[in-house]
């Protein structure tokens, strides 16, 4: 039976509004997704896969993790094959992607596998046991940290930090261009229910964010501003002593993200594999996301010592990392034609352009302390932009 009782979380949010008058959409989204024990990402239950609310690339096929592993192996080589290399996955979920990566590394190069370790960071504490089971084949290689450890500067590592569909889940400020200028969408209470209102921006950073990008919103246009992503990247740059940051998510360069065609922004919710536009229902039970501004990630990264190495569509990254070679090996190992066909159809989801995962998802690779890295995704047929 479907459970839609969100009264406990709703009451917490309404109490905040009663005590303060109004809250920003970012505060509402933070509570909806991360309120301890009640938020979407901090409450028990499957979020990803057939029994959850959405799929990620790592759920489509283990080959996704294997191709990431090939690129990570190349990162190690470009760093001079150091005798210690730490993988850090932020937003590790059930550990499926980390397991696929580690399984592949153990098979690809035993020398590298001997020096690599894996650290998982996940907001949902009940997932740790599931992660442990998923990575049971690598018991001496895995460690855990809380998101607060990264934010507070308690982590230092050399290697590669990677994430898959993480930044799109950060709480965003919602703004709207009105006749009076830029305003922020906030929440109040009306007859005991949540209601939107617009007010002066809660921080000058919102207007400065758009000005820095040279973006002027059209009258009536709404947009999301992800200040949390900027803070997160600062934490990452501080923690990484040398190595790479690999970010996979759906989004656009800023000029495309904030184009007038997106009058209502990119805010969407996901529940049981259906798209929902109303974020004020099923609080804590549906995902709330917005597309990533990759221009700001790139610019902020450069200021923080994280140089842009490569940026492009997911299908280009996968092709460069060795998709064709891996697909040929998969075909050769298939026992029947039916299995081959199933593999082809499944892998098309990762590669399909024109609105599919292949070009909707982007890959950004940044580096710190690595001179002129030559990665697999930089090969001729995988040129990004």
FIZA-720213 format. One line per field, with one value per residue (C-alpha): residue number from 1; x, y, z. Coordinates in Angstrom, 2 decimals, padded with zeros to 5 digits. Example, Ala and Ser with C-alpha at 12.3 -4.5 7.8 and 13.67 -1.06 7.14 Angstrom:
residues 2
n	1,2
east	012.30,013.67
north	-004.50,-001.06
up	007.80,007.14
END
This chain:
residues 385
n	1,2,3,4,5,6,7,8,9,10,11,12,13,14,15,16,17,18,19,20,21,22,23,24,25,26,27,28,29,30,31,32,33,34,35,36,37,38,39,40,41,42,43,44,45,46,47,48,49,50,51,52,53,54,55,56,57,58,59,60,61,62,63,64,65,66,67,68,69,70,71,72,73,74,75,76,77,78,79,80,81,82,83,84,85,86,87,88,89,90,91,92,93,94,95,96,97,98,99,100,101,102,103,104,105,106,107,108,109,110,111,112,113,114,115,116,117,118,119,120,121,122,123,124,125,126,127,128,129,130,131,132,133,134,135,136,137,138,139,140,141,142,143,144,145,146,147,148,149,150,151,152,153,154,155,156,157,158,159,160,161,162,163,164,165,166,167,168,169,170,171,172,173,174,175,176,177,178,179,180,181,182,183,184,185,186,187,188,189,190,191,192,193,194,195,196,197,198,199,200,201,202,203,204,205,206,207,208,209,210,211,212,213,214,215,216,217,218,219,220,221,222,223,224,225,226,227,228,229,230,231,232,233,234,235,236,237,238,239,240,241,242,243,244,245,246,247,248,249,250,251,252,253,254,255,256,257,258,259,260,261,262,263,264,265,266,267,268,269,270,271,272,273,274,275,276,277,278,279,280,281,282,283,284,285,286,287,288,289,290,291,292,293,294,295,296,297,298,299,300,301,302,303,304,305,306,307,308,309,310,311,312,313,314,315,316,317,318,319,320,321,322,323,324,325,326,327,328,329,330,331,332,333,334,335,336,337,338,339,340,341,342,343,344,345,346,347,348,349,350,351,352,353,354,355,356,357,358,359,360,361,362,363,364,365,366,367,368,369,370,371,372,373,374,375,376,377,378,379,380,381,382,383,384,385
east	000.00,001.36,002.45,002.08,001.98,004.36,002.71,005.72,008.11,005.47,004.84,008.57,008.73,005.55,006.88,009.98,007.80,005.62,008.67,010.47,007.78,009.12,011.91,013.76,013.06,016.62,015.74,012.57,014.48,017.17,014.53,012.66,015.79,018.02,015.98,017.43,015.28,012.55,014.21,014.26,017.98,018.17,015.29,015.35,014.09,015.26,015.67,017.37,016.53,013.34,012.05,012.95,012.07,014.67,017.59,021.18,023.77,025.35,022.05,021.84,024.88,028.08,029.99,029.45,031.57,034.11,034.64,035.05,037.62,039.57,039.75,040.74,043.51,044.71,044.65,046.98,049.35,049.40,050.24,053.36,051.85,052.08,052.22,048.99,045.82,042.50,039.09,036.45,032.84,030.47,026.81,027.70,024.11,023.90,027.55,026.77,029.00,031.90,031.66,031.71,034.71,036.66,035.80,037.09,040.28,041.06,040.74,042.43,045.71,046.70,049.57,047.16,044.63,047.26,047.76,044.16,041.62,037.99,036.22,032.43,030.55,026.76,024.12,021.86,023.44,021.36,022.99,026.39,025.60,024.29,027.47,029.51,027.68,028.05,031.80,032.29,034.93,037.17,036.97,040.40,040.01,036.91,036.46,033.60,033.18,030.19,029.43,030.23,033.82,034.31,032.52,034.51,037.90,038.59,039.55,042.76,043.56,045.44,043.75,040.29,037.02,034.05,030.29,027.37,024.16,025.14,025.16,021.69,020.35,021.88,019.35,018.95,017.71,014.78,014.71,012.31,012.75,009.93,009.14,010.88,014.01,015.38,013.36,013.69,010.91,010.18,007.61,004.99,001.99,-001.56,-004.45,-001.98,-000.52,002.70,002.42,004.92,005.76,008.54,010.80,014.06,016.91,018.10,021.71,023.46,025.26,022.22,022.40,026.20,026.01,024.08,026.13,029.35,027.98,026.70,023.15,020.06,016.82,013.77,010.73,008.75,011.57,012.44,015.81,017.70,020.97,023.05,025.18,025.65,027.58,030.08,030.62,030.94,033.60,035.61,035.57,036.67,039.54,040.69,040.58,042.34,046.09,046.79,044.71,041.37,037.71,035.30,031.72,028.89,025.49,022.79,023.14,024.40,026.83,025.32,024.28,022.17,020.92,019.60,018.35,014.88,013.52,013.72,011.22,010.29,013.82,014.72,013.28,011.75,010.66,010.81,008.50,008.10,009.72,007.32,008.12,006.33,006.53,005.04,007.72,005.20,003.58,004.92,007.54,010.52,009.15,009.99,013.31,013.74,016.43,017.68,020.14,023.79,025.51,028.78,030.17,030.31,031.86,034.58,035.25,035.19,037.41,040.04,040.07,040.44,043.34,041.22,042.08,039.62,040.91,037.86,034.16,031.70,028.71,028.57,028.56,031.82,033.41,032.33,033.57,036.96,037.21,036.88,033.20,033.75,036.48,034.40,031.29,033.17,034.39,030.86,029.54,032.18,031.33,027.55,026.24,023.26,022.05,019.28,021.86,023.77,020.63,019.75,023.24,022.99,019.60,020.70,023.91,022.05,020.55,024.03,024.97,021.77,022.00,019.10,017.70,018.86,021.51,024.22,024.04,021.75,024.45,027.75,031.16,033.57,037.13,039.29,042.84,045.10,048.86,048.96,050.82,049.35,047.33,046.50,043.32,041.39,038.43,040.76,041.31,040.31,036.87,035.91,036.56,034.51,033.80
north	000.00,003.42,005.53,009.30,010.49,013.42,015.14,014.92,016.61,019.08,020.14,020.69,022.98,024.85,025.37,027.02,029.32,030.20,031.11,033.09,034.38,032.76,030.48,030.28,027.52,026.30,025.79,023.95,021.72,021.04,019.81,017.79,015.94,015.87,016.32,013.58,010.47,012.10,013.61,011.82,011.02,010.49,008.07,004.30,002.88,002.20,005.36,004.00,001.15,-000.72,-000.58,003.08,006.36,006.72,005.03,006.21,005.12,002.74,000.84,000.38,-001.91,-002.76,-001.64,001.97,001.40,-000.56,002.34,004.75,002.32,002.39,006.18,006.11,003.67,006.12,008.91,006.84,006.40,010.12,010.83,008.68,005.51,006.62,003.93,005.23,006.24,006.88,006.80,008.89,008.52,011.20,010.22,006.53,005.29,001.52,001.09,-000.42,001.95,001.64,-002.15,-002.14,000.19,-001.83,-005.15,-003.78,-002.40,-005.76,-007.36,-004.67,-004.19,-006.00,-003.56,-000.64,-002.58,-003.20,000.54,001.75,002.26,003.35,005.80,006.15,009.27,009.06,011.10,008.11,006.23,003.05,002.39,001.64,-002.03,-002.42,-000.82,-003.21,-006.17,-004.79,-004.37,-007.64,-008.68,-005.80,-005.85,-004.36,-001.62,000.26,003.03,005.41,009.08,011.35,014.35,016.56,015.27,016.63,019.90,020.53,019.87,016.66,014.73,014.86,012.50,012.01,010.23,010.77,012.03,011.09,011.53,010.41,012.46,014.20,017.95,017.96,016.98,019.92,022.45,025.40,028.94,029.71,033.19,035.03,038.17,040.60,044.19,045.29,043.25,039.93,038.36,035.12,032.55,031.87,029.84,031.04,029.37,030.01,028.23,025.71,024.89,025.85,028.80,030.60,034.28,036.40,038.62,040.49,038.01,036.47,037.10,039.38,036.25,035.41,038.53,038.35,034.74,035.74,038.92,036.92,034.74,037.69,036.32,038.53,036.66,037.59,039.12,036.35,033.83,031.57,029.92,027.88,029.03,026.32,028.07,024.72,023.39,026.22,025.46,021.75,022.37,024.45,021.51,019.15,021.40,021.68,017.91,016.91,017.26,015.92,014.18,014.47,015.33,013.48,014.80,013.11,014.81,016.26,019.93,022.54,025.41,028.52,030.25,027.23,026.54,030.08,030.62,032.24,028.96,027.63,030.14,027.93,026.72,023.04,022.03,018.54,015.82,012.04,009.52,005.87,006.54,009.36,013.06,015.46,019.25,020.02,019.93,020.63,017.19,013.89,015.74,013.51,010.83,012.24,013.40,017.10,018.02,020.78,020.79,021.60,024.81,023.42,026.85,027.86,024.52,025.04,028.69,028.13,025.10,027.10,029.70,026.90,025.20,022.58,022.99,021.90,018.80,017.71,018.52,016.82,014.58,011.23,009.25,010.92,010.11,006.48,006.14,007.56,005.35,002.24,001.56,-000.17,-002.46,-003.40,-003.93,-006.28,-008.29,-008.41,-009.63,-012.34,-013.60,-013.71,-017.27,-016.61,-014.12,-013.17,-012.19,-010.16,-008.29,-007.60,-006.16,-003.92,-002.55,-001.96,-000.17,002.07,003.81,004.96,006.19,007.41,011.11,013.45,013.65,010.28,009.65,009.97,013.73,014.89,013.76,015.60,014.66,017.18,016.21,018.62,018.15,019.47,019.11,017.00,018.52,018.08,014.91,012.72,010.83,008.29,010.63,013.09,010.75,012.10,010.50,011.70,015.42,017.49,021.20
up	000.00,-000.96,001.98,001.53,005.15,005.22,008.19,010.54,008.11,006.96,010.55,011.15,008.11,009.08,012.61,011.16,009.11,012.11,014.17,011.45,009.09,005.92,004.73,001.42,-001.06,-000.38,003.29,002.31,-000.11,002.50,004.93,002.29,001.25,004.32,007.52,009.81,009.67,007.56,004.48,001.16,001.35,005.11,005.59,004.96,001.68,-001.84,-003.89,-007.02,-009.38,-010.26,-006.67,-006.22,-007.90,-010.66,-012.40,-012.53,-015.08,-012.57,-012.36,-016.11,-016.47,-014.59,-017.68,-016.61,-013.50,-015.48,-017.90,-015.01,-013.57,-016.84,-016.67,-013.00,-013.85,-016.47,-013.86,-011.67,-014.61,-015.40,-011.76,-012.07,-010.54,-006.88,-004.20,-002.65,-004.48,-002.74,-004.43,-002.72,-003.86,-002.57,-002.64,-002.78,-002.41,-002.11,-003.16,-006.56,-008.53,-006.07,-006.24,-010.04,-010.06,-007.51,-009.20,-012.49,-010.99,-009.39,-012.82,-014.91,-013.03,-009.85,-009.28,-009.12,-007.08,-004.41,-003.81,-004.22,-001.43,-001.49,000.82,000.67,001.74,001.98,003.83,004.51,007.46,007.06,003.68,005.19,005.83,002.28,000.97,003.09,001.56,-001.96,-001.48,000.41,-002.12,-001.03,002.80,003.47,000.88,002.04,004.60,005.39,006.21,006.81,004.56,007.56,007.53,004.01,004.73,007.91,006.32,008.22,005.07,003.10,000.26,-002.98,-005.86,-007.35,-005.92,-008.09,-007.95,-010.07,-009.87,-006.65,-007.29,-008.85,-005.40,-003.53,-002.16,-004.52,-004.15,-006.43,-007.96,-010.25,-012.33,-011.58,-012.58,-009.39,-010.21,-009.01,-006.21,-004.28,-004.01,-000.34,001.55,004.00,005.62,004.45,006.19,007.58,004.16,002.40,000.04,-002.19,-001.99,-003.48,-001.41,-001.52,-002.04,001.23,000.25,-002.28,-003.53,-005.67,-007.83,-007.84,-009.08,-012.20,-012.74,-012.65,-015.45,-017.46,-017.17,-017.18,-016.67,-018.73,-017.06,-015.38,-015.71,-012.80,-012.22,-009.63,-008.07,-006.43,-003.82,-002.04,-005.04,-004.71,-001.02,-001.75,-004.40,-001.94,000.47,-002.28,-003.37,000.24,000.79,-002.45,-002.08,-005.58,-008.19,-009.94,-009.46,-011.75,-011.78,-013.68,-013.66,-015.85,-016.62,-019.05,-019.45,-017.85,-021.09,-021.98,-018.46,-017.96,-021.51,-021.87,-023.24,-019.66,-018.31,-015.37,-014.60,-014.36,-010.98,-011.11,-008.69,-009.13,-007.54,-008.55,-011.96,-012.78,-013.09,-010.78,-011.01,-007.60,-004.85,-002.08,-002.04,-000.61,001.46,002.12,-000.19,-003.62,-004.99,-005.84,-008.35,-010.61,-013.50,-012.78,-013.84,-015.15,-016.06,-012.40,-011.40,-013.99,-013.11,-009.35,-009.78,-011.61,-008.84,-006.27,-008.05,-009.84,-013.49,-016.14,-017.91,-019.92,-020.21,-022.52,-022.94,-021.18,-024.42,-025.51,-022.17,-022.37,-025.94,-024.99,-021.91,-024.07,-024.66,-028.00,-026.67,-023.65,-025.76,-028.09,-025.11,-023.73,-027.07,-027.24,-023.75,-024.31,-024.42,-026.68,-029.27,-026.88,-024.28,-026.86,-027.86,-024.24,-023.64,-026.70,-025.73,-022.15,-023.11,-025.55,-022.52,-021.47,-024.92,-026.55,-027.52,-028.37,-024.86,-023.53,-020.89,-023.52,-023.93,-021.11,-018.70,-018.77,-017.42,-015.94,-014.99,-012.99,-011.76,-009.02,-008.98,-012.16,-015.08,-018.56,-017.88,-020.88,-020.13,-022.17,-022.64,-024.36,-027.31,-030.73,-030.94,-027.47,-027.86,-025.45,-025.51
END
